[in-house]
Amino acid sequence: MTAVETGRVRQFAPAAAEEPTTPPNAPARLIAAMALAQFGAYLTILTPVVVTLSIRVAQIAPDSKTSALSTVLSVGALLALIGNPFFGAMSDRTTARMGRRRPWLIGGITAGFLGLLVVATGGNIATLTFGWALAQLGVNATLSTLTALMPDQIPAHQRGRVGGILGLMTSVAILAGTALAALLDGSTLLMFMVPAAVGLLTVLVLIFVLKDRPAAPGHFGRYTVKEFVRTFYVNPRRHPDFSWNLLSRFLLWMGLSCLTTYQAYLLIDRFGYTTDTVASGVLVATLITTAGLVLGSSVGGWLSDRSGARKPFVFGAGLVVAVGLAITAFSTSFGVFLVAAAIFGLGEGVYLAVDLALATEVLPDPDDAAKDMGVLNIANALPQSLVPILAAPILAVGAGTASNYKLLFLLGAIVAVAGSALVRMVRGAR
């Protein structure tokens, strides 16, 4: 307001309305470094999930490969489930001079590297399980911290596009991992350690680019066992949007995990591939999936940012994923499966881009961003544990001599539809 004198009366004229300010864009080099680290971390952990761990298990236990793979994956995913919120909470509270995010980024990927070395050199299922558990704990410490950089460093108006870039990097990592597996299939050690080395180097790049600050001493209370246990409970009355998003994400990742976990065995059991040739088949399928994902993540993230809407895109993405899974269930040739992979990738791309942006808008406490994003990541990690456990009896239902993949993928499509429907319950975002 400005004062205006008129005789003895002092009046106030309205000042020009203050323009709402838009936060500056995040630096391009930071976004590039985050994308590179996302690529490297997922290359490290998803290459085994998609192809090389299946090959390794089949080499060691060919007659019980399905049940053995379920054991290894379930133990590793269970530890990832516990580790995600724990490492996120530790990152939020870290007061080290190098910042609160850097120590967990580099420490986690280093532990993952060592775990995969154990997997590559172990000679029995017990050793593989131990190595995979260490790898999951380590890489998920990195991933939970990396995910927290979105609310930390990226303004809201960029999150759909940045989420699209990060989602794209996830699938590019799968593509690169399957290509490396096919290229290095003559060496078990290299199949695991080359992706792990790339992951370590890419996270180092982010460490040097990231402007990180330590947590304020005394800002957080002691992180007790009680506090850790409470991490796994979200009061749906106090945080309904966060709770609905968590449940929606869990169900959609159940559907996504059906294909990523059993793609290699589907090619072996239904389409005649062997452990020596399946990596090349997975590579072709991943190329097709990635093409769909590139389109979905880039267009979906851009449209979501432009419109300001999140929920319609997440809802539609879940339906597209379900269509891809349903076609996979009834596929009778590798060509039909590739059509399903393209549709699946399109839906997955839109989902990965937009749901991450949606999640950052419904966090209970911005100061606990890494912990809360770690809780959300439970919805990604838990399906990796549950799907192998639930799939074992499903694959045996009426299967005879072949696994019942039709039932598995149809059930995956159903839960994906349910997950996409639940996002409509989120009220705090469009």
Residue pairs with C-beta under 8 A, 6 or more apart in sequence:
1 12
1 13
1 14
1 15
2 12
2 13
2 15
3 10
3 11
3 12
3 13
4 10
4 11
4 12
4 13
5 11
22 155
22 157
23 155
23 156
23 157
24 155
25 155
25 158
26 153
26 154
26 155
26 158
26 162
29 209
30 153
30 209
30 210
30 211
31 154
31 162
31 165
33 205
33 206
33 209
33 210
34 146
34 149
34 153
34 162
34 166
34 206
35 165
35 166
35 168
35 169
36 169
36 202
36 205
36 206
37 105
37 142
37 146
37 202
37 203
37 205
37 206
38 146
38 166
38 169
38 170
38 173
39 169
39 170
39 172
39 173
39 176
39 202
40 109
40 173
40 198
40 199
40 200
40 201
40 202
40 203
41 109
41 112
41 139
41 142
41 143
41 146
41 173
41 199
41 202
41 203
42 143
42 169
42 170
42 173
42 174
43 173
43 176
43 177
43 195
43 198
43 199
44 109
44 112
44 113
44 116
44 135
44 139
44 195
44 196
44 198
44 199
44 200
45 112
45 135
45 136
45 139
45 140
45 143
45 199
46 170
46 173
46 174
46 177
46 260
47 173
47 174
47 177
47 178
47 180
47 181
47 191
47 192
47 195
48 56
48 116
48 119
48 132
48 135
48 192
49 73
49 260
49 261
49 384
50 174
50 177
50 178
50 260
50 263
50 264
50 282
50 286
51 177
51 178
51 181
51 264
51 278
51 279
51 282
52 177
52 181
52 191
52 192
52 279
53 69
53 72
53 73
53 119
53 128
53 132
54 65
54 69
54 264
54 265
54 278
55 181
55 185
55 191
55 264
55 275
55 278
55 279
56 119
56 120
56 128
56 188
56 192
57 65
57 68
57 69
57 72
57 125
57 128
58 65
58 275
59 188
59 275
60 68
60 123
60 124
60 125
60 128
61 68
61 125
62 275
65 265
66 265
66 392
66 395
66 403
67 392
68 125
69 265
69 388
70 388
70 389
70 391
70 392
71 125
71 129
71 388
72 125
72 128
72 129
72 132
73 132
73 261
73 384
73 385
73 388
74 385
74 388
74 389
75 129
75 132
75 133
76 129
76 132
76 133
76 135
76 136
76 384
76 385
77 136
77 381
77 382
77 383
77 384
77 385
77 386
77 388
78 385
79 133
79 136
79 137
80 136
80 137
80 140
80 381
80 384
80 385
81 378
81 381
81 382
81 385
83 136
83 137
83 140
83 141
83 144
84 140
84 143
84 144
84 374
84 375
84 377
84 378
84 381
85 144
85 231
85 232
85 371
85 374
85 375
85 377
85 378
86 228
86 231
86 374
87 104
87 108
87 140
87 141
87 144
87 145
87 370
87 374
88 144
88 145
88 148
88 370
88 371
88 372
88 373
88 374
88 375
88 377
89 223
89 227
89 228
89 231
89 368
89 370
89 371
89 374
90 104
90 223
91 100
91 101
91 103
91 104
91 144
91 145
91 148
91 370
91 371
92 100
92 148
92 215
92 220
92 367
92 368
92 369
92 370
92 371
93 100
93 215
93 220
93 223
94 100
94 101
94 103
94 104
94 214
94 215
95 214
95 215
95 216
95 217
96 102
96 103
96 214
97 214
98 212
98 214
99 210
99 212
99 213
99 214
100 212
100 213
100 214
100 215
100 370
101 145
101 148
101 149
101 152
101 210
101 212
101 370
102 207
102 210
102 212
104 141
104 142
104 144
104 145
105 142
105 145
105 146
105 203
105 206
105 207
105 210
106 142
106 203
106 204
106 207
107 138
107 141
108 137
108 138
108 139
108 140
108 141
108 142
108 143
108 145
109 138
109 139
109 142
109 199
109 200
109 203
110 138
110 200
111 134
111 135
111 137
111 138
111 139
111 141
112 134
112 135
112 136
112 138
112 139
112 142
112 196
112 199
113 138
113 193
113 196
113 197
113 199
113 200
114 134
114 138
115 131
115 132
115 133
115 134
115 135
115 136
115 137
115 138
116 131
116 135
116 192
116 193
116 195
116 196
117 131
117 192
117 193
117 196
118 127
118 128
118 130
118 131
118 134
118 135
119 128
119 131
119 132
119 135
119 192
120 131
120 188
120 189
120 191
120 192
120 193
121 189
122 128
122 130
122 131
139 199
140 377
140 381
142 203
143 377
144 370
144 373
144 374
144 377
145 370
146 206
147 356
147 370
147 373
147 374
147 376
147 377
148 369
148 370
148 373
148 374
149 210
150 159
150 162
150 163
150 166
150 356
150 360
150 373
151 360
151 363
151 366
151 369
151 373
152 369
153 210
154 162
156 360
156 361
157 305
158 305
159 305
159 356
159 357
159 360
159 361
160 300
160 301
160 302
160 304
160 305
160 310
160 353
160 354
160 357
161 301
161 302
161 305
161 353
162 301
162 357
163 297
163 301
163 352
163 353
163 354
163 355
163 356
163 357
164 297
164 298
164 300
164 301
164 302
164 349
164 352
164 353
164 354
165 297
165 301
166 352
166 353
166 356
167 293
167 297
167 301
167 348
167 349
167 351
167 352
167 353
167 356
168 293
168 294
168 297
168 298
168 349
168 352
168 353
170 352
171 286
171 289
171 290
171 293
171 294
171 297
171 345
171 348
171 349
171 352
172 290
174 260
174 286
174 289
174 290
175 283
175 286
175 287
175 289
175 290
176 195
177 195
178 279
178 282
178 283
178 286
179 283
180 191
180 194
180 195
181 191
181 279
181 282
181 283
182 279
182 280
182 282
182 283
184 190
184 191
184 194
185 191
185 276
185 279
219 367
221 227
231 371
231 374
231 375
232 375
232 378
234 242
234 243
234 246
234 364
234 375
235 243
236 243
238 364
239 362
239 364
240 425
240 427
241 362
241 426
241 427
241 428
241 429
242 362
242 363
242 364
242 372
244 422
244 423
244 425
244 426
245 355
245 358
245 359
245 362
245 376
245 423
245 426
246 375
246 376
246 378
246 379
247 379
247 419
247 422
248 314
248 419
248 420
248 422
248 423
248 425
248 426
249 355
249 359
249 376
249 379
249 380
249 419
250 378
250 379
250 382
250 383
250 419
251 415
251 416
251 418
251 419
251 422
252 318
252 321
252 351
252 355
252 415
252 416
252 419
252 420
253 379
253 380
253 382
253 383
253 419
254 383
254 386
254 387
254 412
254 415
254 416
254 419
255 318
255 321
255 322
255 325
255 412
255 413
255 415
255 416
255 419
256 321
256 348
256 383
256 416
257 383
257 384
257 387
257 412
258 325
258 387
258 391
258 408
258 409
258 411
258 412
259 324
259 325
259 328
259 344
259 409
259 412
261 384
261 387
261 388
261 391
262 391
262 405
262 408
263 282
263 285
264 278
264 282
265 403
266 328
266 337
266 405
267 273
267 278
267 281
267 282
267 285
267 334
267 337
268 274
268 275
268 278
269 402
269 403
269 405
270 331
270 402
270 405
271 281
271 333
271 334
271 337
273 281
281 334
284 338
285 337
285 338
285 341
286 341
288 338
288 341
288 342
288 345
289 341
289 342
289 344
289 345
289 348
290 345
291 342
291 345
292 341
292 342
292 343
292 344
292 345
292 346
292 347
292 348
292 349
293 345
293 346
293 348
293 349
293 352
294 349
295 346
295 349
296 317
296 320
296 345
296 346
296 347
296 348
296 349
296 350
296 351
296 353
297 349
297 350
297 352
297 353
298 349
298 353
299 350
300 313
300 317
300 349
300 350
300 353
300 354
301 350
301 353
301 354
301 357
303 313
304 310
304 313
304 353
304 354
304 357
305 357
308 430
309 430
310 354
310 355
310 357
310 358
310 361
310 429
310 430
311 358
311 423
311 424
311 426
311 429
311 430
313 350
313 353
313 354
314 350
314 351
314 354
314 355
314 358
314 420
314 423
315 420
315 421
315 423
315 424
316 347
316 350
316 420
317 347
317 348
317 349
317 350
317 351
317 354
317 355
317 420
318 347
318 351
318 416
318 417
318 419
318 420
318 421
318 423
319 347
319 416
319 417
319 420
320 343
320 344
320 346
320 347
320 350
321 344
321 347
321 348
321 351
321 413
321 416
321 420
322 347
322 413
322 414
322 416
322 417
322 420
323 343
323 347
323 413
324 340
324 341
324 342
324 343
324 344
324 345
324 346
324 347
325 340
325 344
325 409
325 410
325 412
325 413
325 416
326 409
326 410
326 413
327 336
327 339
327 340
327 343
328 337
328 340
328 341
328 344
328 405
328 409
329 405
329 406
329 407
329 408
329 409
329 410
329 413
330 336
330 406
331 337
331 340
355 423
358 423
358 426
358 429
359 373
359 376
360 373
361 428
361 429
362 426
362 428
362 429
363 369
363 372
363 373
364 372
365 372
391 408
394 404
394 407
394 408
394 411
395 403
395 404
395 405
395 407
395 408
396 403
396 404
397 404
397 407
398 404
398 407
